[in-house]
């Protein structure tokens, strides 16, 4: 139910209401983006036809590194 | 984009947890978390490290009450076009299910989004379309946003939306089981942020972590909780930093608040949980199916609803028993012939356990 799938914003309509989202596997779908502030190129989480949040790409790329750091910091204690 | 299934990192986390020699019980409230835990065998792996994780009332379809299902069955039987999400259609009510009513000629539509239900109303001006709106804070803003866009007047909503934090409090107040930590649902949290969980850590001294849905997300979440316990801390931490901001999605929260107000509501398996339901505000009453069809629905107001005979979904939802401990699991109750909602919904722990069936 609360499943949300990440996808990339390809284009946005003039009213900034709908965007074309590419899920990376050739699937594109029009999604309601009125609940978020998005730009073309952003990654969003899509749930039940609506983008519910913009993914922080920097945080996403650094997630693993951060986890490794957290684990090693604990070791040093 | 993500490589959060790294086996070496997973092994490292598990080894570290094992070294701490703990005996803990955590609860999560999300079917997608349960799916990741069972699909990747993390539940079994963590149990061997002294950490048991169970699913609480985290499946919107499962916690929808027999009374709410009966409301939809009545409206379908009375000629309304009923639209809802896939799993909801198959949940048995006291006498029937929406799926069965469909085979009897009632107009029942399965939709992916509330917007699909609005399209049905726009294309069929002669039909009264009722959308059964189930879901937690992740889904409620989509209902709210749609109603703010003035859908046609042959469209209405039967709100069964609920919010998560009061249910966590209810579980703790009932005191039926010892919980050492909560793993909070990542996508609910994209909307509400971390603040609404804080009172749980403050008042009940329970560690919490907001988690994503990849295997490493959940292992890290468990590790974070274990660290809090070892260090005698009880705070809300966020593991799902790539999607959850402390303040959540303020735009979505505003939209929700405009349309909904909090009400006391019963959850399946639970008594009435104060201020845990979302009902349409008075200025949206022209879209409120409970008000529009009040007369048709009065027949069930005084009715007492019972759970299906032998069904222990209530105990599963309160975390008291695992799916396999229910005597009906896998014999009388299977996904293609479900007795209770936890076997119907792909988010229900019985359905998940059955799908990835393993003997451990």
Interface residues (C-beta under 8 A of the other chain):
Chain A: X1 X2 X3 X4 X6 X24 X32 X34 X35 X36 X37 X43 X45 X47 X48 X49 X50 X52 X53 X55 X56 X57 X59 X60 X63 X64 X66 X67 X68 X70 X71 X74
Chain B: X1 X2 X3 X4 X6 X9 X12 X13 X16 X30 X31 X32 X59 X60 X61 X85 X87 X112 X113 X114 X115 X116 X134 X135 X136 X138 X139 X141 X142 X145 X185 X187 X188 X190 X191 X216 X220 X223 X227 X241 X242 X243 X244 X245 X249 X251 X252 X255 X345 X347
